[in-house]
Amino acid sequence: MPTITQAMPNIIYFDHQTSALSAGPKAFSSRKSLPIRGRAQGGEDGNLMIEENPVDWTFRPADLQGIHGAFAVFVTGNSMIPKYKNQDIAYIHPNKPPRRGRYILIETKSNSGFIKQFIRWNKDTLIVQQFNPSKELHFKRSDIQNVMLVIGSLDA
């Protein structure tokens, strides 16, 4: 079996049927083109502030290449450990709908944001899971500006 040493950001694919190697799409952009719109605000529930203007820039992952409105946030607090830790970067896809068990960014009408695990919509209530402390949280639909899928993260 061949050994491959390849520097990121390129991905090498190995086809087990043909034993062929091929270069795949870049895992991340070669320049920092994705805005980071989250700034730590504190709060024991992992609250963070969603900013209109970027607070920093990061490399754009392949899944967000060409996606208008995509952005990243710095995770704050410890409410979602072990999945997300303080100062991790979470990548947000603004158009993909949430699915049960996946992680989402909830943006409230007051521009606050929460990263939690999506459970379900129950009429006019969004139900999510927090890990630390472990509890189910409820958000009224009337208080929510947007619910966006977290497609991945980068450890701080």
C-alpha positions in Angstrom: 0.0 0.0 0.0 1.5 3.3 -1.0 2.5 5.9 1.5 1.6 9.5 0.7 3.2 12.6 2.1 1.3 15.7 1.0 1.3 19.1 2.5 -2.1 20.7 3.1 -4.2 22.2 1.7 -4.4 19.6 -1.1 -6.1 16.3 -0.5 -4.9 13.1 -2.2 -7.4 10.4 -3.0 -6.5 6.7 -3.4 -8.8 4.6 -5.5 -8.5 1.1 -4.1 -9.9 -0.6 -7.3 -7.4 1.0 -9.7 -4.6 1.8 -7.2 -4.6 5.3 -8.8 -3.8 8.5 -7.0 -5.6 11.8 -7.8 -5.4 15.3 -6.4 -8.6 16.4 -4.9 -10.0 19.9 -4.2 -8.1 22.1 -1.8 -9.3 21.5 1.8 -8.9 25.2 2.5 -8.5 28.3 0.4 -4.9 29.6 0.0 -5.8 33.0 1.5 -7.8 34.1 4.4 -11.1 34.9 2.7 -13.7 33.8 5.2 -14.9 36.5 7.7 -15.0 35.6 11.4 -18.1 37.4 12.7 -18.2 36.1 16.3 -16.7 38.0 19.3 -16.6 36.6 22.8 -19.3 38.2 25.0 -19.2 35.8 28.0 -22.2 34.1 29.5 -22.5 30.7 31.1 -24.6 29.4 28.2 -21.9 30.0 25.6 -23.3 33.3 24.4 -21.4 35.2 21.8 -22.1 38.3 19.8 -22.6 38.1 16.0 -20.9 41.2 14.4 -21.9 42.8 11.1 -18.3 43.5 10.3 -15.5 40.8 10.6 -13.5 40.7 13.8 -10.9 38.6 11.9 -10.4 36.4 8.8 -9.6 32.7 8.4 -9.1 30.2 5.6 -12.3 29.1 3.8 -12.9 25.3 3.9 -13.8 23.6 0.6 -17.5 23.1 1.7 -17.9 26.9 1.8 -16.1 27.8 -1.4 -18.5 29.9 -3.5 -21.1 30.1 -0.7 -22.3 33.7 -0.4 -22.8 34.8 3.2 -20.7 32.0 4.7 -18.7 32.9 7.8 -17.0 31.6 10.9 -17.3 32.3 14.6 -15.0 31.9 17.6 -16.6 29.5 20.1 -16.8 31.0 23.6 -17.2 29.3 26.9 -17.4 25.6 27.8 -21.1 24.8 27.3 -20.5 22.5 24.3 -17.4 20.6 25.4 -16.4 18.0 24.3 -17.6 18.9 20.8 -16.5 22.5 20.8 -14.0 24.2 23.1 -13.4 27.8 24.0 -11.7 29.7 21.1 -12.3 26.9 18.5 -13.4 28.3 15.1 -16.8 27.0 13.9 -17.6 27.3 10.2 -21.2 28.4 9.3 -23.2 27.5 6.2 -25.9 30.1 6.0 -28.2 28.2 3.7 -28.3 24.5 4.8 -31.2 23.6 7.0 -30.6 22.0 10.4 -30.9 18.3 10.9 -31.5 16.4 14.1 -28.2 15.7 15.9 -26.2 18.3 13.9 -24.8 21.5 15.4 -26.3 24.9 14.7 -25.7 28.5 15.3 -28.8 30.3 16.6 -28.8 34.0 15.9 -31.3 35.9 17.9 -33.0 39.2 16.9 -30.7 40.9 19.5 -27.7 39.6 17.5 -26.6 37.1 20.1 -25.5 33.7 19.0 -25.5 30.2 20.5 -23.9 27.0 19.2 -26.0 24.1 20.3 -27.1 20.6 19.1 -30.3 20.7 17.1 -33.1 18.5 18.4 -36.3 19.7 16.7 -38.8 22.5 16.1 -41.9 22.1 18.2 -44.5 24.5 16.7 -43.1 27.9 17.7 -40.2 26.7 19.8 -36.7 25.6 18.8 -35.4 22.8 21.0 -31.7 22.2 21.3 -29.2 20.4 23.6 -26.4 21.9 25.6 -23.7 19.7 27.0 -22.3 21.6 30.1 -24.3 21.6 32.1 -26.3 19.1 30.2 -29.8 20.5 29.6 -32.4 21.0 26.9 -32.9 24.6 25.9 -35.9 26.2 24.3 -35.9 29.3 22.1 -39.1 31.1 20.9 -39.3 31.4 17.2 -40.3 35.0 17.6 -36.8 35.7 19.3 -34.8 34.0 16.5 -33.3 35.9 13.5 -31.7 32.9 11.9 -30.7 29.2 12.4 -27.6 28.1 10.5 -25.8 24.8 10.2 -22.3 24.4 11.6 -20.5 22.4 9.0 -17.2 21.9 10.8 -14.7 23.4 13.2 -11.0 23.9 13.8 -9.4 23.4 17.2 -7.9 26.5 18.8 
